[in-house]
Amino acid sequence: MQFKKILFSLFAWHLTLTLFAQNPTVTGFHKRFVGTINKNNPIVLQLSRAGEELSGYYYYTKVGLPLRLTGKLKPNGWKISEYAEGGTETGTFDGNLAGGKIVGVWKTAKGDKQYDFELKEDYSSGAMAFDHFHMEGTQRLFKEHESPNANMKIDAVFPQKFENQ
């Protein structure tokens, strides 16, 4: 039994070294945006990206109640659905993120109303932007023999460095 523990420990150590020999890539972010829908409804939006998945929340500054957001990147931008507290879809954001700005169209879930929106990155209230790093790997215990594989995934979130820091 002691031999199995030593062998497993060596294997885990080797897999970890193999993973950390990779260069982790930034696969996402967490950012804060402020702006308006229909030029007269101020909102604050917190958006996270992990790979192709988008999530977060936003709120109208006059109301303060958060609406949950989920979505995916598309080849020409992204589409995010918003949900009220009970889980009912209440609208969608179709837009593009470029140069620290998000611009696009917000629509009701029924599609009967739509308004332009424009948001810009903003950290004036002490919020911070974060990068999301992801690494994963698989390693066989013995390369020459049929042996078990170990799979490892590591995700880390680090603050971005700002020019004014």
C-alpha positions in Angstrom: 0.0 0.0 0.0 2.9 2.3 0.8 4.3 1.7 -2.7 1.0 2.8 -4.3 1.0 6.1 -2.3 4.6 6.9 -3.3 3.9 6.0 -7.0 0.7 8.1 -7.0 2.6 11.1 -5.4 5.3 10.9 -8.0 2.8 10.7 -10.7 0.8 13.7 -9.4 4.1 15.7 -9.0 5.1 14.9 -12.6 1.7 15.9 -14.0 1.8 19.2 -12.1 5.3 19.9 -13.4 4.1 19.1 -17.0 1.1 21.5 -16.6 3.2 24.3 -15.2 5.7 23.9 -18.0 2.9 25.2 -20.3 2.3 28.9 -20.9 -1.1 29.6 -19.4 -3.3 31.6 -21.8 -5.7 34.3 -20.9 -9.1 32.8 -21.8 -11.4 35.3 -20.2 -11.9 38.3 -18.0 -14.1 40.0 -15.5 -14.9 43.7 -16.3 -17.2 46.4 -15.1 -19.1 48.7 -17.5 -21.3 51.7 -17.1 -23.6 53.4 -19.7 -27.2 53.6 -20.9 -29.9 51.7 -22.6 -31.9 54.0 -24.9 -29.6 56.9 -23.9 -31.7 57.7 -20.8 -31.7 54.5 -18.6 -28.3 54.4 -16.8 -27.0 50.9 -16.0 -24.0 49.2 -14.4 -23.0 45.8 -16.0 -20.5 43.3 -14.6 -19.4 40.8 -17.3 -17.3 37.7 -17.1 -15.9 35.7 -19.9 -14.6 32.1 -19.5 -13.6 30.7 -23.0 -16.7 31.2 -25.1 -19.1 31.5 -22.2 -20.3 34.9 -20.9 -22.0 35.6 -17.5 -22.6 38.3 -15.1 -25.4 40.7 -14.0 -26.5 44.3 -14.5 -28.8 46.7 -12.8 -30.5 50.0 -13.5 -28.9 52.6 -11.3 -32.4 54.0 -10.4 -33.7 50.6 -9.3 -30.6 48.7 -8.0 -32.0 45.1 -8.5 -29.6 42.8 -10.3 -30.6 40.9 -13.5 -28.6 37.8 -14.2 -26.9 37.4 -17.6 -25.7 34.4 -19.5 -24.6 34.1 -23.1 -22.0 33.0 -25.7 -19.6 34.6 -28.1 -20.7 34.5 -31.7 -18.5 35.0 -34.8 -19.7 38.6 -35.2 -20.1 39.6 -31.5 -22.1 38.0 -28.8 -25.6 37.5 -27.5 -26.5 37.6 -23.8 -29.9 36.8 -22.3 -31.1 38.5 -19.1 -33.1 36.8 -16.4 -35.3 38.2 -13.6 -35.1 36.9 -10.1 -37.5 34.0 -10.7 -35.5 32.8 -13.8 -37.7 34.2 -16.4 -35.9 35.5 -19.5 -36.7 39.2 -19.8 -34.5 40.4 -22.6 -31.3 40.1 -24.7 -28.2 42.1 -25.4 -26.7 41.7 -28.9 -23.5 43.6 -29.1 -19.8 43.9 -29.7 -16.9 44.6 -27.3 -14.1 46.6 -28.7 -11.7 49.2 -27.3 -13.2 49.1 -23.8 -16.8 49.8 -25.1 -19.8 47.6 -25.7 -22.3 48.8 -28.2 -25.4 47.0 -29.5 -29.1 46.5 -29.2 -31.2 45.5 -26.2 -34.5 43.7 -26.9 -37.3 42.5 -24.7 -37.8 38.7 -24.6 -40.9 39.1 -26.7 -39.0 41.2 -29.2 -41.7 43.9 -29.2 -39.3 46.6 -28.0 -35.6 47.3 -28.8 -33.2 50.0 -27.8 -29.6 50.9 -28.6 -27.2 50.6 -25.7 -23.6 51.9 -25.1 -21.4 51.0 -22.2 -17.8 51.8 -21.4 -15.3 50.1 -19.0 -15.3 52.0 -15.7 -13.5 51.3 -12.5 -14.0 54.7 -10.8 -15.8 53.2 -7.8 -12.9 51.0 -6.8 -13.8 48.0 -8.9 -11.1 46.1 -10.7 -10.7 44.2 -13.9 -9.5 40.6 -13.8 -7.9 38.1 -16.3 -8.9 34.5 -16.3 -6.2 31.9 -17.0 -6.8 28.2 -17.8 -4.5 25.2 -18.2 -5.3 21.6 -18.6 -3.5 18.4 -19.3 -3.6 14.6 -19.3 -0.6 12.4 -18.4 -0.3 8.6 -18.6 1.5 7.0 -15.7 3.7 4.8 -17.9 4.2 5.8 -21.5 5.1 2.3 -22.7 2.3 0.4 -21.0 -1.4 0.6 -20.8 -1.8 2.6 -17.6 -4.2 5.0 -15.9 -4.4 8.6 -17.0 -4.6 11.6 -14.7 -6.5 14.7 -15.8 -5.9 18.1 -14.3 -7.5 21.4 -14.9 -6.3 24.6 -13.3 -8.2 27.9 -13.4 -6.9 31.1 -11.9 -8.2 34.7 -11.8 -5.7 37.6 -11.4 -6.2 41.3 -11.3 -5.2 43.2 -14.4 -2.5 45.8 -14.0 -3.7 49.3 -14.8 -1.6 52.0 -16.3 -2.4 54.3 -13.3 -1.2 51.8 -10.7 
